[in-house]
Amino acid sequence: MSNKAVLITGATGFLGSWIIARLIADGQAVVATDLVLDKNRIECLLSPEKSATVRWQTLDTTDSQALNTLVEEVRPTAIIHLAALQIPACRENPVLAAQVNIIGHINVFEAAKKYGIERLIYTSSIAAKPRGPDNAPSNLYGVFKKTDEEIARLYWQDFGISSLGLRPYIVYGLGRDEGETSAITKAIQAAALGDAYQMPFSTESCFQYAGEVAEIFARCINTTWQGALLSDLTTNIDSTDQLIAAIHAEVPDANITPSSNIRVSPTEGFDNSVLKRVIGDWPKTSLDEGVRETLHLFRSLNENQK
């Protein structure tokens, strides 16, 4: 195991849980932080023995003093900053969301500057991309994430703090139970459990399996770069019709109903060449493979809970 730990904020969320599971599988020491230490997701992915190797720490990233104290103590080899409020929470409580998504982001960069953290990886979002007639982010979450990207750029320009901003889009897999696009995962879960499910929208978009995303983050902590880099994670476009077809290929009698409600999403302009320059290529998970694996995990979890 590495003597140096990776510090993760927002660790109990969907992505955080998958990334932790991947890092622990690699023998990497992990300090996992969140405002509330709800371990339900990670316990679906890790055995109790493996989960016990993670150091869990309550942390509010808007509290700069607490964040600095922890970073000074841990002296992590990398920080993976995931803590954020998503689209519905940003809409319902914009002030709190700005505090978490922007002030928390600045606090992480300040801690990296103060303690010389060389690897700072944060999640932006495809929501930050301009779109529509206004050529701008379409919601407050996207505005906050675009602001985070600009903050990262200026911390490199003004202070020489390198960072890597990654833009996930629709990530699916066991544990994706929050956010508007969790519908992709919920459809697979319903098929696995024999339940009916009405898709809330139809769309063409980037659907990416959580295991592949975790692999990307795991590779990022083992390399170095210079600058405020920013990258999409994938350029592959699928549709909800293809998702339903992939489900039916594995569960022919699945009762998953498409929707006539069109969700407009960007389908062009994606570029992950920067990420490839940083970590090289990685194994891609097709939609068919990701659906198959997610069905298997939901079924296994259901059997274990009986």
N, C-alpha and C positions, 0 to 999 in steps of 0.2 A: 504494500500500500504506500502511496505517496506520503511523504512527511508533511507536505503542504496540502491544506484543504481548499476546496472550491466553496465559495460563499454564494448562496442562492437566495434571492429575495422572491417573495410570492411563491414560495416553494410548495405549498400545499395545493396549489391550483392544478389544473389538468396538465399543462405543459411541464410545470415544475415536477410533478410526480413522475412523469415519464423520463425526464432528464435525470432525476435522482436515481431511478431504477437503472438506467443505462450506465451512469457513472459508478454506482456501487458494483455493478457487474464487471466493470473494468478495474476494481480494486482501488478506486479513488476515494479519498476522505472527503466528506461532505458536511458542511455546516448549513443546515436548512432553516430559513427564517420565514416567518409570516406573522401577520397581525393576530391571527387565531390559529392554533396548531391543530387543525382538523386533518387527521391522518387517514380518513376513509379511502381516499383515492390511492395513496401510496400503498396502503395495506392490501389493495386489490392487485398490486403489481409486484410486491416484494414479500418474501416470507418474513415471519416475525424475527427470525435470526438475522436476516439481512437488514431489515428495517432498524434493528437495534444498533447497528453500526453507524447510523446517521446521528449527528448531533443536532438536536432540535432547539431552536432559540426563538422566543417571541420577540418580534421587532416591528416597529412602525417606521417605515422609511421617511415619513414626514418629520420624525424626531432626529434631527441631525446629531445631537449629542449622543444618543443611544447608538446610532449607526456608527459614528466615529469610534466610540468605545469598543464596539464589537470588532470593527475592522482592525483597530490597533492591537487587540488581543489575538485575533486569529491570524493576521497577516496573510491573507489568502493568496494563493498563486493566481487566482482568477476570481472575478465577480460575474455572475450571471444574474442580471437584473430583469426580473419578470413581473414584479409587483405593479399592478395596474387595475383600474376599474374599467369594465367593458362597456359596450354601447348602451345597454339599458340603464346601467347605473350612472353613466355620464349624462344621459338625458334626464334622469329623475333627480339627480343631485349634482349639478354642475360645479358648485363650489368645492364640495368634498372631492369630486373627481379631479379637479384641477390641482388640488393640494396633493393628492396621491400621484397623479400621472405626470405632473410637471415639477412641483416642489420636491417630491420624493426622488424624481429623476436627477434634479440638480444636486440634491444631497449625496446621491451615489457618486456623481462625478466629482464633487468636492472631496469626498472620502478617498477616491482613487487618486486625486491630485495630492492630497495631504500625505498619504501613506505609500505612494509610488507603485500603485497596482498597474501592472503592464498589460494585463488582459481584462478588458471590460467589454462584456457582450450584453447587449440589451435587446429586448423585443420592441420593434416598432410594429407596424401593421400595414397591410395593403390598404387599409382605410385611410392612410395618410396620402395615398396617391390622388391627384386631382382627377375629377371626373365630371360629367354632365355639362350643362350649359354654362355653369359658373366656373368651370375648370378649377374646382377646388374640392377639398374633402367634403363629404356629404353629411357628416354628423360631428358632434363635439368630440367624440373619441378620436376620429381621424384628425381633427384640428389639434388636439393635444399631442397625438403621436407625431404629427408633422413638426410641431414645436419642439418635441424631444429630439428629432433629427437635426434641427437647426441648432439646438443647444449643444449637441455632440460636435457639430461642425465648428462651432465657436470655441469650445474647450480645446480642440486641436489647434485652431488658429491662434488663440490667445495664450494657451498654457502648455501646448504640446502633449495633451492627453489623448492617446490613441483609443479608439473604440470601434466596435463592430456592431452595427445595427442590423438586425435581421427582421425581415417582413414576412411573417407567416400569413397565410390567408385562411382558408377553411381547413383546419386540422381536425381529423376525426380519430376516434379510437376509444377504448374503455376509459371511462372517467370524464368524457366530454359531456357535461350535464348542464352547462350554463352558456348563455349567449345565444343570439339569434340563430347562428349557423350550427348550433348543436343539433339541429334537426337532422343533419346527415348521420350523426352517430345514433340518434334516437330511432331512426328508421331501421338501422342495422340491429339495434338492440331489440326492437319489437319483433323483427323476423326471427331472431335467435330464441326469443321466449314464446313465439307463437301468438303474438298479439297483433291486432290491426293497428295501422298507423297512417294518418293522413298527412302527407307532406304539406307544410305551410306555404311553400313557394316552389317554383321551378326556376332553375338558373343554369348558366354555364359559368364555370369558375375553376379555380385551382383547388382541388381536393388532395390533401396530403396526409398520409398515414403518420400517426404520432410516433411510431417507432423510428421512422425515417428522420423525422424532425429531431428526435432525441439523439440519433446518431450524428447529425450535423453539429449540434451543440457540443457533444462529447469530443468531436474532432477539433472544434474551435479552441478549446481550452489547452490544447497541446501544440499550438502554433503561435507565431508572433507576426505582427504587422505594424505598419506605420500609417497614421492618418485616421480620419473619421470616416471609416468605410461604411457603406450601406448596400444591402443586397436583398433582392427577393430570394425566396428559398427554392422555388420551382417555376418553370415556364410551361408546365403541362396543364392543359385545359380539359376538364371533363364536364359532364352535365348531370343533372339529377335524373334524367332518363337513363343515362348510362349507369348511374348508381343503382337504380331500381332493377335494371337488367342484370347487374352483377349480383345483387341480392337474390334474384330469381334463379340465377345459375346455380346457386348453392342451396336455396330453399324454394323449390318450384311453387309451393303452395302459399308462399308468404303473401299476406294481405297488406301490401304497401301501396297506397293510392297516390297518384301524382296530383299536382295542384295546377290550376289555371292562373294562379297569381304569380306573375313574372317578377322575379327579383333581378334588377339590372346590376350586373357586376362587370368590372373590367375584364376583357378577354384578350387584350394585347398590351404590348409595352412592358412585359415582364422580362427581367434580366437578372440572372444569377451568376454571371461571369465573374463578378468580384468575389463571390463566395468560393467559386471554383479555384480562383487564383490563390486564395488563402489556404484552403484545406484539400485541394485536389478533388477528384471525383469520389463519389460514394455510391453504394448500392441503392438503386431506386426501387420503390415499392409501387407496383401498378395498382390501379383501383381494384381490379379483380383480386389481387393478392391481399390488399389491405382489408377489403370486405371479408374475405375468407378468414383472415387472422382475427379480425374483430368479432366475427360470429363465434369463432372458437373460444375466445376469451370470455365473452358474455355467457356462453353455455357452460364453460368450466366454473365460472364464478357462481352461476345459478345452482349448479350441482353441489358445490361446496357449501352453499348456504342452506341447503335442505336439511 
